[in-house]
Amino acid sequence: MSFLKDSKGALTWSSQDLAEALNIQRREAEQVLALLEAQGYAQPATDQAGAKDQWLTTPAGETIAGAKPPRFTRERVEQALAALEVRIEQKNKDPESPFRVSSAMAFGDFLLPDRVRVQAADVGIALARQSSSRHRSGRPVRSGLKGAQSGIRPGSSPPAEPRSASEAQAERAFLRELRAKSALLTLRPYAAWMRQRSHRELL
């Protein structure tokens, strides 16, 4: 779905484009294409005379992927990411902050050099409770998946227990604060697939 979102600014795309974005082999990309076509999210670009391996993202594919018309310059998105890195650094140094950011990565069509206009950058954020911030049980709480399951680099904070509803709400509030109302960024809780696809490390 993240690739389909990236394809919003392109007339057509190929299985090689998909493979490079998701960091998968060509054979895997062909399997993904078959699934996307079966679900009605992609279709062959039959109007391209003589073109081979050219695909279109359907309106249903754009909708399910959350794609929006590209309206930002790459420079503005880069500036927003740089400002986000500063805010992350400040939060991680603040002993009063309820969370610290243990991992952050950006992905989206701003990584594609041929795009004149791009969508807001997606940023995956992994959070961990500050050591001084505790629940009523007195135990520090961290979010995410542990070790190799999460794909988080060694040295980042491992998670402990499943999140409660209040914990999830606190994390969402923290991400909103990090985003700082920027229309150029979409912050999301970290998921392992984000590191597997093409991305840029922010932390």
Contacts in CASP RR format, 6 or more apart in sequence:
PFRMAT RR
TARGET T0000
AUTHOR 0000-0000-0000
METHOD contacts of the structure
MODEL  1
MSFLKDSKGALTWSSQDLAEALNIQRREAEQVLALLEAQGYAQPATDQAG
AKDQWLTTPAGETIAGAKPPRFTRERVEQALAALEVRIEQKNKDPESPFR
VSSAMAFGDFLLPDRVRVQAADVGIALARQSSSRHRSGRPVRSGLKGAQS
GIRPGSSPPAEPRSASEAQAERAFLRELRAKSALLTLRPYAAWMRQRSHR
ELL
1 64 0 8 1.000
1 65 0 8 1.000
1 66 0 8 1.000
2 21 0 8 1.000
2 65 0 8 1.000
2 107 0 8 1.000
2 108 0 8 1.000
2 122 0 8 1.000
2 193 0 8 1.000
2 197 0 8 1.000
3 18 0 8 1.000
3 21 0 8 1.000
3 22 0 8 1.000
3 197 0 8 1.000
4 36 0 8 1.000
4 41 0 8 1.000
4 42 0 8 1.000
4 57 0 8 1.000
4 61 0 8 1.000
4 62 0 8 1.000
4 64 0 8 1.000
4 65 0 8 1.000
4 67 0 8 1.000
5 62 0 8 1.000
5 65 0 8 1.000
5 66 0 8 1.000
5 67 0 8 1.000
5 108 0 8 1.000
5 109 0 8 1.000
5 119 0 8 1.000
5 122 0 8 1.000
6 21 0 8 1.000
6 108 0 8 1.000
6 109 0 8 1.000
6 112 0 8 1.000
7 13 0 8 1.000
7 17 0 8 1.000
7 57 0 8 1.000
7 67 0 8 1.000
7 109 0 8 1.000
8 57 0 8 1.000
8 62 0 8 1.000
8 65 0 8 1.000
8 67 0 8 1.000
8 68 0 8 1.000
8 69 0 8 1.000
8 70 0 8 1.000
8 109 0 8 1.000
8 119 0 8 1.000
9 70 0 8 1.000
9 109 0 8 1.000
9 115 0 8 1.000
9 117 0 8 1.000
10 17 0 8 1.000
11 45 0 8 1.000
11 56 0 8 1.000
12 45 0 8 1.000
12 48 0 8 1.000
12 51 0 8 1.000
12 54 0 8 1.000
12 55 0 8 1.000
12 56 0 8 1.000
13 54 0 8 1.000
13 55 0 8 1.000
13 57 0 8 1.000
14 53 0 8 1.000
14 54 0 8 1.000
14 55 0 8 1.000
15 26 0 8 1.000
15 29 0 8 1.000
15 30 0 8 1.000
15 33 0 8 1.000
15 53 0 8 1.000
15 55 0 8 1.000
16 26 0 8 1.000
16 29 0 8 1.000
16 53 0 8 1.000
18 24 0 8 1.000
18 29 0 8 1.000
18 32 0 8 1.000
18 33 0 8 1.000
19 25 0 8 1.000
19 26 0 8 1.000
19 28 0 8 1.000
19 29 0 8 1.000
20 198 0 8 1.000
21 197 0 8 1.000
21 198 0 8 1.000
22 29 0 8 1.000
22 32 0 8 1.000
22 196 0 8 1.000
22 197 0 8 1.000
22 198 0 8 1.000
23 196 0 8 1.000
23 197 0 8 1.000
23 198 0 8 1.000
24 32 0 8 1.000
33 42 0 8 1.000
33 55 0 8 1.000
36 42 0 8 1.000
36 61 0 8 1.000
37 43 0 8 1.000
37 44 0 8 1.000
39 60 0 8 1.000
40 58 0 8 1.000
40 60 0 8 1.000
40 61 0 8 1.000
41 57 0 8 1.000
41 58 0 8 1.000
41 60 0 8 1.000
41 61 0 8 1.000
41 64 0 8 1.000
41 65 0 8 1.000
42 55 0 8 1.000
42 56 0 8 1.000
42 57 0 8 1.000
42 58 0 8 1.000
42 61 0 8 1.000
43 55 0 8 1.000
43 56 0 8 1.000
43 58 0 8 1.000
44 54 0 8 1.000
44 55 0 8 1.000
44 56 0 8 1.000
45 51 0 8 1.000
45 54 0 8 1.000
45 55 0 8 1.000
45 56 0 8 1.000
48 54 0 8 1.000
57 65 0 8 1.000
57 67 0 8 1.000
61 67 0 8 1.000
67 119 0 8 1.000
68 119 0 8 1.000
68 120 0 8 1.000
69 119 0 8 1.000
70 109 0 8 1.000
70 115 0 8 1.000
70 117 0 8 1.000
70 118 0 8 1.000
70 119 0 8 1.000
71 117 0 8 1.000
71 119 0 8 1.000
72 117 0 8 1.000
72 118 0 8 1.000
72 119 0 8 1.000
72 120 0 8 1.000
72 184 0 8 1.000
73 116 0 8 1.000
73 117 0 8 1.000
73 118 0 8 1.000
74 110 0 8 1.000
74 115 0 8 1.000
74 118 0 8 1.000
76 184 0 8 1.000
77 110 0 8 1.000
77 118 0 8 1.000
77 120 0 8 1.000
77 121 0 8 1.000
77 184 0 8 1.000
78 110 0 8 1.000
79 184 0 8 1.000
80 121 0 8 1.000
80 182 0 8 1.000
80 184 0 8 1.000
80 185 0 8 1.000
81 106 0 8 1.000
81 121 0 8 1.000
81 123 0 8 1.000
81 185 0 8 1.000
81 200 0 8 1.000
81 202 0 8 1.000
83 180 0 8 1.000
83 182 0 8 1.000
84 104 0 8 1.000
84 123 0 8 1.000
84 178 0 8 1.000
84 179 0 8 1.000
84 180 0 8 1.000
84 182 0 8 1.000
84 185 0 8 1.000
84 202 0 8 1.000
85 104 0 8 1.000
85 202 0 8 1.000
85 203 0 8 1.000
87 178 0 8 1.000
87 180 0 8 1.000
88 101 0 8 1.000
88 104 0 8 1.000
88 178 0 8 1.000
88 202 0 8 1.000
88 203 0 8 1.000
91 97 0 8 1.000
91 99 0 8 1.000
91 100 0 8 1.000
91 101 0 8 1.000
91 178 0 8 1.000
92 100 0 8 1.000
92 101 0 8 1.000
95 130 0 8 1.000
95 132 0 8 1.000
97 130 0 8 1.000
97 133 0 8 1.000
98 129 0 8 1.000
98 130 0 8 1.000
98 133 0 8 1.000
98 170 0 8 1.000
98 174 0 8 1.000
99 127 0 8 1.000
99 128 0 8 1.000
99 129 0 8 1.000
99 130 0 8 1.000
99 133 0 8 1.000
99 170 0 8 1.000
99 171 0 8 1.000
99 174 0 8 1.000
100 127 0 8 1.000
100 128 0 8 1.000
100 129 0 8 1.000
100 130 0 8 1.000
100 157 0 8 1.000
101 125 0 8 1.000
101 126 0 8 1.000
101 127 0 8 1.000
101 178 0 8 1.000
101 203 0 8 1.000
102 126 0 8 1.000
102 127 0 8 1.000
102 128 0 8 1.000
102 152 0 8 1.000
102 156 0 8 1.000
102 157 0 8 1.000
102 203 0 8 1.000
103 124 0 8 1.000
103 125 0 8 1.000
103 126 0 8 1.000
103 152 0 8 1.000
103 153 0 8 1.000
103 156 0 8 1.000
103 190 0 8 1.000
103 203 0 8 1.000
104 123 0 8 1.000
104 124 0 8 1.000
104 125 0 8 1.000
104 126 0 8 1.000
104 201 0 8 1.000
104 202 0 8 1.000
104 203 0 8 1.000
105 123 0 8 1.000
105 124 0 8 1.000
105 190 0 8 1.000
105 194 0 8 1.000
105 195 0 8 1.000
105 199 0 8 1.000
105 200 0 8 1.000
105 201 0 8 1.000
105 202 0 8 1.000
105 203 0 8 1.000
106 121 0 8 1.000
106 122 0 8 1.000
106 123 0 8 1.000
106 124 0 8 1.000
106 199 0 8 1.000
106 200 0 8 1.000
106 202 0 8 1.000
107 121 0 8 1.000
107 122 0 8 1.000
107 123 0 8 1.000
107 124 0 8 1.000
107 194 0 8 1.000
107 197 0 8 1.000
107 198 0 8 1.000
107 199 0 8 1.000
107 200 0 8 1.000
108 118 0 8 1.000
108 119 0 8 1.000
108 121 0 8 1.000
108 122 0 8 1.000
109 115 0 8 1.000
109 118 0 8 1.000
109 119 0 8 1.000
110 118 0 8 1.000
110 119 0 8 1.000
110 121 0 8 1.000
111 198 0 8 1.000
111 199 0 8 1.000
111 200 0 8 1.000
112 118 0 8 1.000
120 183 0 8 1.000
120 184 0 8 1.000
120 185 0 8 1.000
120 186 0 8 1.000
121 184 0 8 1.000
121 185 0 8 1.000
121 186 0 8 1.000
122 186 0 8 1.000
122 188 0 8 1.000
123 185 0 8 1.000
123 186 0 8 1.000
123 187 0 8 1.000
123 188 0 8 1.000
123 202 0 8 1.000
124 187 0 8 1.000
124 188 0 8 1.000
124 189 0 8 1.000
124 190 0 8 1.000
124 191 0 8 1.000
124 194 0 8 1.000
125 175 0 8 1.000
125 178 0 8 1.000
125 187 0 8 1.000
125 188 0 8 1.000
125 189 0 8 1.000
125 190 0 8 1.000
126 143 0 8 1.000
126 144 0 8 1.000
126 150 0 8 1.000
126 152 0 8 1.000
126 156 0 8 1.000
126 189 0 8 1.000
126 190 0 8 1.000
127 142 0 8 1.000
127 143 0 8 1.000
127 144 0 8 1.000
127 171 0 8 1.000
127 174 0 8 1.000
127 175 0 8 1.000
127 189 0 8 1.000
127 190 0 8 1.000
128 142 0 8 1.000
128 143 0 8 1.000
128 156 0 8 1.000
128 157 0 8 1.000
128 159 0 8 1.000
129 140 0 8 1.000
129 141 0 8 1.000
129 142 0 8 1.000
129 143 0 8 1.000
130 140 0 8 1.000
131 140 0 8 1.000
133 140 0 8 1.000
134 140 0 8 1.000
134 141 0 8 1.000
135 141 0 8 1.000
135 167 0 8 1.000
139 160 0 8 1.000
140 160 0 8 1.000
141 160 0 8 1.000
141 161 0 8 1.000
141 163 0 8 1.000
141 167 0 8 1.000
142 157 0 8 1.000
142 158 0 8 1.000
142 159 0 8 1.000
142 160 0 8 1.000
143 159 0 8 1.000
143 163 0 8 1.000
143 167 0 8 1.000
143 171 0 8 1.000
143 189 0 8 1.000
144 150 0 8 1.000
144 152 0 8 1.000
144 159 0 8 1.000
144 189 0 8 1.000
144 190 0 8 1.000
145 151 0 8 1.000
145 152 0 8 1.000
145 159 0 8 1.000
145 192 0 8 1.000
146 158 0 8 1.000
146 159 0 8 1.000
147 158 0 8 1.000
149 192 0 8 1.000
150 159 0 8 1.000
150 190 0 8 1.000
150 192 0 8 1.000
151 192 0 8 1.000
151 195 0 8 1.000
152 158 0 8 1.000
152 190 0 8 1.000
163 171 0 8 1.000
171 189 0 8 1.000
175 187 0 8 1.000
175 188 0 8 1.000
175 189 0 8 1.000
176 187 0 8 1.000
178 187 0 8 1.000
179 185 0 8 1.000
179 186 0 8 1.000
179 187 0 8 1.000
188 194 0 8 1.000
END
